Amino acid sequence: MTIKFKTRITDLLGIEHPVLCGGMMHLSDAKYVAAVANAGAMGFISALTFPDPKQLKDEIQKCRDLAGNKTFGVNLYISPRDDANSRLDNLLSVVRDENVAVVETAGGNPGFIVPLMKEAGIKVIHKVPAVRFALSAERAGVDAIILVGAECGGHPGYMMVGSMVQGAEGPQKLSTPVILGGGIGHGSQLTAALTMGCEGVLMGTRMLISEEIWAHRDYKQRIVEGTGLDSVVVQTTVKNHHRVLHNETSEAVLELERQGIKDYESFSHLLSGSLAYKAYVSGDTDQGLLDYGQSACFANEIAPVQQIISQFMDEALCAANRIPTLLR
Ligand SMILES: Cc1cc2nc3c(=O)[nH]c(=O)nc-3n(C[C@H](O)[C@H](O)[C@H](O)COP(=O)(O)O)c2cc1C
């Protein structure tokens, strides 16, 4: 009999392993998310990648066809500016009509989304970069919190608190189940997170080299060759910290910041998400702000999702088996 972990998150979501794979703009589509679900973990289709409601609906249906009865979710970005959230309404309607099991929300406060989702029986997991924001999400009634530390690919928040601190602090201060993300890529970190009181972990960067991610092989090869030390945090001068691959574009942003330039117009040509999309298509990783975290050090081989998750769980069990040997 293979031993499996059972936590409040495996129970809440009805998944085999306490492992979530966060939504990734342009990349987490039906094929990838279904592969994650079929490997016993849970992934999220990035709604903003399919901004036309019809497209999102099709992608959810495709994922359902590929994942059978396995649970998967949709990632929704909430802008901190209320006036910028108008297109969310249509996407929320699709999520409700399609009876998606879970949403991963990130960005602004999820307060207005929670009652809408609860009414439809959809669970809300809100992702934040510090416990302080988790407390207000908890008050809003979310079902679980993802805490991401400063190591993460994407947006670590301006406070830059590391995952080791967040993983111990979160469960002390929150009654809602905590999932730890940021720099996670080796199964022993799952065991560490569980022993700190977390109920699961979340990965992003580690999964970029999955066979099922559609991006160009040269892009994945660059990540395989990367060490994670080649990630940099840009836009700190405007408190919009963004951890990305160190390349020509991120270096150009850093240079403008070193010069003390702050107006958005000087940066806009470098910040465009279409540059990242082009890099995924062409495999040319010199251009674009490419979300990329320190856990790239664990992404050493392009492999199917099933293999990555299964290896991750073996590592977690190996670490768990070590614990009794340390006790006297
Ligand atoms: C390429 C890439 C794209 C991402 N896009 C999104 C996104 O659109 N929405 C979101 O909430 N998080 C996004 N993230 C963050 C991940 O969902 C996750 O929180 C993060 O990668 C976890 O940290 P890790 O990279 O250290 O594993 C992205 C991350 C990566 C690596």
The ligand as a Tripos MOL2 file, in Angstrom:
@<TRIPOS>MOLECULE
LIG
   31    33     1     0     0
SMALL
NO_CHARGES

@<TRIPOS>ATOM
      1 C1          5.1810   31.8670  -16.0660 C.3       1 LIG1
      2 C2          4.3060   32.2030  -14.8860 C.ar      1 LIG1
      3 C3          3.1030   32.8650  -15.1000 C.ar      1 LIG1
      4 C4          2.2840   33.1800  -14.0060 C.ar      1 LIG1
      5 N1          1.0660   33.7860  -14.2320 N.ar      1 LIG1
      6 C5          0.2160   33.9860  -13.1830 C.ar      1 LIG1
      7 C6         -1.0900   34.4930  -13.4000 C.ar      1 LIG1
      8 O1         -1.4940   34.7880  -14.5180 O.2       1 LIG1
      9 N2         -1.9020   34.6460  -12.3200 N.ar      1 LIG1
     10 C7         -1.4940   34.3190  -11.0420 C.ar      1 LIG1
     11 O2         -2.2870   34.4470  -10.0970 O.2       1 LIG1
     12 N3         -0.2500   33.8540  -10.8180 N.ar      1 LIG1
     13 C8          0.5970   33.6720  -11.8450 C.ar      1 LIG1
     14 N4          1.8400   33.1310  -11.6250 N.ar      1 LIG1
     15 C9          2.2260   32.7460  -10.2480 C.3       1 LIG1
     16 C10         1.9450   31.2670   -9.9840 C.3       1 LIG1
     17 O3          0.5830   30.9680  -10.0810 O.3       1 LIG1
     18 C11         2.4320   30.8660   -8.5840 C.3       1 LIG1
     19 O4          1.7900   31.6510   -7.6080 O.3       1 LIG1
     20 C12         3.9450   31.0360   -8.4400 C.3       1 LIG1
     21 O5          4.6020   30.6300   -9.6070 O.3       1 LIG1
     22 C13         4.4470   30.2210   -7.2490 C.3       1 LIG1
     23 O6          5.8060   30.4320   -7.0530 O.3       1 LIG1
     24 P1          6.9680   29.5420   -7.7300 P.3       1 LIG1
     25 O7          7.0950   30.0530   -9.1120 O.co2     1 LIG1
     26 O8          8.1480   29.8270   -6.8930 O.co2     1 LIG1
     27 O9          6.5370   28.1190   -7.6860 O.co2     1 LIG1
     28 C14         2.6910   32.8410  -12.6850 C.ar      1 LIG1
     29 C15         3.9170   32.2060  -12.4890 C.ar      1 LIG1
     30 C16         4.7220   31.8680  -13.5680 C.ar      1 LIG1
     31 C17         6.0220   31.1570  -13.3070 C.3       1 LIG1
@<TRIPOS>BOND
     1     1     2 1
     2     2     3 ar
     3     2    30 ar
     4     3     4 ar
     5     4     5 ar
     6     4    28 ar
     7     5     6 ar
     8     6     7 ar
     9     6    13 1
    10     7     8 2
    11     7     9 ar
    12     9    10 ar
    13    10    11 2
    14    10    12 ar
    15    12    13 ar
    16    13    14 ar
    17    14    15 1
    18    14    28 ar
    19    15    16 1
    20    16    17 1
    21    16    18 1
    22    18    19 1
    23    18    20 1
    24    20    21 1
    25    20    22 1
    26    22    23 1
    27    23    24 1
    28    24    25 2
    29    24    26 1
    30    24    27 1
    31    28    29 ar
    32    29    30 ar
    33    30    31 1
@<TRIPOS>SUBSTRUCTURE
     1 LIG1         1 GROUP 0 **** ****
